[in-house]
């Protein structure tokens, strides 16, 4: 079991860290902070650069922490929050399958993050080395990560984007006259 969890953590962590690097540094064909901020502005976020940096840090930091097996529930929560936001703002309207731009991949990553919190980081982790692994895993940790992700995502999607979900689409109107995305 420990080897399976290690492989899961390393792959999940590397994928998320790479996505964060795209947002923060423009690596791997990413847009960097400014390009990512433009995408967040098109999605209707009030502070698109701040959101781009937050998403990039959550992906890079969460990915590195998951790969190391360090502060596993915190890392899993960071990843889960970003994935829920991506599902709602970008992928949901495209349906399930990734080939059509759907939420399939994001749901898988969300689930892997929550499952990692529930199972724990395993024997080959820094959490285990520090003696924390047994105290930061289990069903309630997985449920807690999922719950925190839902709450933080809901706040991000309402406070960060405006009161209604249609905001940010091409056919949406600003919440009030003179409102502009930055």
Buried (B, 14 or more C-beta within 10 A) or exposed (E): EEEEBBEBBBEBBBBBBBBBBBBBEBEEEBBBBEEBBBBBBBBBBBBBBBBBBBBBBBBBBBBBBBBBBBBBBBBBBBBBBBBBBBBBBBBBEBEEEBEEEBBBBBBEBBBBBBBBBBBBBBBBBBBBBEEBBEEBBBEEBBEBBBBBBEEBBEEBBEEBBBEEBEBBEEEEEEEEEEEEBE
